[in-house]
Amino acid sequence: MNIEKIKIIILTYCCQALNITMKYLKYTGGIKMNEKYCQSCGMPMGNTDELYGTNADGKKNSDYCIYCFENGKFKDDVTMNEMIEFCVPHMAEAHPEITEEKARQMMKEFFPHLKRWKKD
């Protein structure tokens, strides 16, 4: 399996997780402060460190998931808009009731609040 195929698989997984997160936010009215979300892709990371990425020293990083962050670096050098554009068709396919434009709009509202994309 080549590196591009692996990247697509990883980003697809993150987009599916984001899709679940966005549905959760819709029904709960917002991010719950005690919930851990990947600060790159928005994936819920649960109550254990199993899905945490790793720092350069090998220790777990609670800000980012294993699909986005490894050995102290992001696995893919993408912009927020590139991540969104990659995820849009996957979300629209998984949820026919959501148009690509609506999926894009939801992500453009959600992603800027994540640490990786937040402007200081």
N, C-alpha and C positions, 0 to 999 in steps of 0.2 A: 504494500500500500504506500503510495507516495505522500509526501508532506502536504500537498494541496488537498488531497482527499481527507487526510486527518484533520486539517484545519476546518474543512467544511463540516465534518462530523461534530467537532467540538462546538463550533458556532451554532449548528443546528440544535444541539442539546441545550445550549445556553438560551437560544430563542424560545424553545419549548418551555423551559423553566420560567423565562420572563413572562410568557403567555399565562402560565398558571399564577404567577405573582400578580399580574395586572388584573386578572379575574378576582383574585383574593381582595385586592385593594378596592375594586369596584363594590364588592359586597360588604366590606368592613368599614369603608369610608376613609381609609388611609393607612399609612404605614404604622404598625404598632412598634413602639420603641423597644420592646423586649424581643422582637423578632430580629434575626440576623439575615441580611440580604447581601449578596455579592455586590460590592460597590462598583462593579464594572458592568455586569450583565443583568443584575437584578434578581438572580436566582435565590430562592429561599434556601438557607443552609442548615435549617433544622436546629436541634438542641445539642448536638455534639460537634466535635471539630473534624468529623469524618470528611466533610466536603471543603474544608479550609485549604487554601493554597499554601505555598511554603515560601519562606524568606530565603535569602542567600545562605544563611547559616543552617538551613534545614528545619527551623522551627516553624510551627503553624502560623499562618497569617489570617486573622479572623475577619479581615476586611474583604478578601477576595476568594473566590472559589477555585477549586483545583483545575477547572476548565479554562480559567482566565489567567491564573498567576502561578508561576512555578520558579523555584530557585531565585526569588527576589525580582523576577521580571514578568511582564505581561507576555503571554504566549504569542499574541498577535499584535502587531503595530498597526492599529486601526484608529480612525477618528470616531467620534460619537456618531456622526452621520453615516459613516461606512457600516458601523455595527447596526444601526437602525435599518439601513437599506438592505442589509443582509437578512435581517430578521423579519421584515415586512411580509414577504411572500409566504414565509413559513407560518406566521400568525394567521394570515388571511386564509391559507389552505386549511389550517386546523380549525378555523372558525368561520365558516361560510357566511355567517351573519355579520361579520366585520369586513368591511371593504379594506383594500390596501391603504387607501387614503386615511380611513379611520384608525387603522393599526399604526400608521406612521404618526398621526397626530397624537395618539396615546403615548407612544414611545418618546416623542419629542417633548412631551410634558413630564414624563417620568424620569428619563435618563439624566437630565441636567441636575437632578437632586442627588445623584449617586456621586460618591467621592471622586472616582476617576474622571468624571466629566464636569464636575462642579467648578465654576470659575470663582476664583478668590476675589 
